[in-house]
Amino acid sequence: MTKWIKGRVRPGVYRRGGRGTRWTTEAGMTTAEYAVGTVAAVAFAGLLLVVVKSGPVKSALTAIIVSALGT
């Protein structure tokens, strides 16, 4: 949604005034930024999965769960 205002420019708001149109900062992310963020999140999830499935971490988590359940 585009808002046109007079006077001060606030982040995430477009301003048209004086000579021609001047675009100010946009709020939110563009499609490319979403793509980079998604790739980074998937890479982090993959790394976390590898770490959690490793032997020492798996046995430590199993011990914590067994201790918490009291069996």
C-alpha positions as CSV (number, residue, x, y, z in Angstrom):
1,M,0.0,0.0,0.0
2,T,1.4,3.4,-0.9
3,K,0.8,6.4,1.2
4,W,1.6,9.9,0.0
5,I,2.2,12.5,2.7
6,K,3.4,16.1,2.8
7,G,6.3,17.2,5.0
8,R,8.4,14.8,6.9
9,V,9.3,11.5,5.6
10,R,8.8,8.5,7.9
11,P,10.4,5.1,7.4
12,G,8.1,2.9,5.2
13,V,6.2,5.8,3.7
14,Y,6.7,7.3,0.3
15,R,6.8,11.0,-0.3
16,R,5.9,13.0,-3.4
17,G,6.6,16.6,-3.4
18,G,8.4,19.6,-5.0
19,R,10.0,18.7,-8.3
20,G,9.2,15.2,-9.4
21,T,8.8,12.2,-7.3
22,R,11.3,11.1,-4.7
23,W,11.0,7.6,-3.2
24,T,12.2,7.1,0.4
25,T,13.0,4.0,2.3
26,E,10.7,1.0,2.0
27,A,9.5,-1.0,5.0
28,G,9.8,-4.8,4.7
29,M,11.8,-7.1,2.5
30,T,12.0,-7.5,-1.2
31,T,11.7,-10.9,-2.9
32,A,15.4,-11.3,-3.2
33,E,15.8,-10.7,0.5
34,Y,13.1,-13.3,1.3
35,A,15.0,-15.8,-0.9
36,V,18.3,-15.1,0.9
37,G,16.6,-15.3,4.3
38,T,14.9,-18.6,3.3
39,V,18.2,-20.1,2.1
40,A,19.9,-19.1,5.3
41,A,17.2,-20.6,7.4
42,V,17.3,-23.9,5.5
43,A,21.1,-24.0,5.8
44,F,20.9,-23.4,9.6
45,A,18.2,-26.0,10.0
46,G,20.3,-28.5,8.1
47,L,23.3,-27.7,10.3
48,L,21.2,-28.1,13.4
49,L,19.9,-31.4,12.2
50,V,23.4,-32.7,11.6
51,V,24.5,-31.6,15.1
52,V,21.5,-33.0,16.9
53,K,21.8,-36.4,15.1
54,S,25.5,-36.7,16.1
55,G,26.3,-39.4,18.6
56,P,27.3,-37.3,21.7
57,V,24.5,-34.9,21.4
58,K,21.9,-37.6,20.7
59,S,23.0,-39.6,23.8
60,A,23.0,-36.4,25.9
61,L,19.5,-35.5,24.8
62,T,18.3,-39.1,25.4
63,A,19.8,-39.0,28.9
64,I,18.1,-35.7,29.7
65,I,14.7,-37.0,28.4
66,V,15.0,-40.3,30.3
67,S,16.0,-38.4,33.5
68,A,13.1,-36.0,33.1
69,L,10.6,-38.9,32.6
70,G,12.1,-40.7,35.6
71,T,12.4,-44.1,34.0
